Amino acid sequence: MRAEIPQTISKALKYLFILYIGTSLLYTANHLYGLYRSPASSDDNAALPIKPRSPAHSLAPIDVQPVAWGKQKLVWVNSEGIYETMPEDFLLSKIFAGAMGPSKVIPYYFKAERTPEPEDITITTLVTSNRFPVLSRLVTHYQERERFLREEAKLAVTRGGENQHWRKEYRADGPKDFSHSQFGGAFLLIRIFSTTNFLTPGPISVAIHVNDDEGRDQIMTELHQLYKSNPLMRQFVDLHLIVDKFDRQFNMWRNVAKFFARSEYIMMLDVDFHLCTDFRKSINKNPKIMEMMRAGNTALVVPAFEFIKQEDGLDWQTFPTGKKDLLDIVKNEKIDMFHRTWVKGHGATNYTKWYQSTDLYKVTEYQFSYEPYIIYKKEGSPWCDERFIGYGANKAACLYELYLSGIDYWVLPNDFLIHQTHFYPESARKKERRYNRKLYDNFREEICLRYSRMFVGIGQWNTSRSDNIRAECAKIRGFRQAVKSLE
């Protein structure tokens, strides 16, 4: 009997040891699985998470109600294979630390099926959720518009300039659905695909803001319907979500679209502008321009125009597609520089010179309210300051810092944009402009001192890279004396 007791204890210890080994293996396996699992498999995402979707999943019927926001992780691995994890939300909160928060940023919620060429130009833009229904209708009619434009292009080839009369007749008798003012800025994603040049559409990185309120789930449903409705969107558009309770954080949204763009060059564009010319061809086929772009110290300006009578700017189908046609309506005083009543906004482009120019030329009369539409290198360029909330000075602040960082503005001689008429909430604009005007005054002084300190510190204060900051910041009282204390 006494001999059986040690034997029983031995068996018990053996089973406990086996159980311990098994438990340890399960724990280790679960831990490693948690580190390396894909975001889509997270247990935190059980309630229909919002997460990046592969192209193969984009077409699947998805019930997005109710919506839960997935908690995803990043894994950092060094050259020796040592890794550490970090919540994605924590990293993004630092990247966009200047914005109001908390915000949920979801990169590549829809990711384009096609991978951009490294030296392609990604159009970066932003769209608010109240434009989804309009954009959805435009997508529905896209194939009809594409057929119409292709027929117009074919006729232009066979009949030369004679197609102008046909174009007017066709538009007079054709569908009217595409020219209603209610479409506003929502034309962008489709217009980019429908230009009369018919090149392969280029990549687009779009930031979508969704208010985190009771209407959120309905907006997400509409977003899925929108993306599934147009095959070109699925092929070329990377769509990134910003979900929070803060409206009009335009600079933060611009940064999101830029940060997740997948080509080396980007074009900062507002959605209410129509691309009239083949700017990609102008750039990619010009070795001199490409060399300047690769150096990273050049931003290309695409001149912007606006019809003098607002009703003339409703129908993008009537817009000119070449410089010669544009100059004709300039002479007839039907169109002028964008916001001609606010010359400071685009006057530095020097439209008088552009009308006569056939070569790229440098902006030489820069001033701090200048806010052109530009194409520039993504890597190494400054980000938009996210303290600017709402209308007024937000874009000018972006371009001011770009200029002071040593990036020169050069104007493309044959390409242009035209603003499509839509209406603004003027009451909100007036209040926000007043606030941002004060912020911009302080911002300019801050940026001048910060970049001056940087250039002095790296020994480039007396080089050509500092030409812009020395000339522009000298306009600020006390700047010269402040710089002397840094040298």
Order of alpha helices (4+ residues) and beta strands (2+ residues): alpha-beta-alpha-beta-beta-beta-alpha-beta-beta-alpha-alpha-alpha-alpha-beta-alpha-alpha-beta-alpha-beta-beta-alpha-alpha-beta-beta-alpha-beta-alpha-alpha-beta-beta-alpha-beta-beta-alpha-alpha-alpha
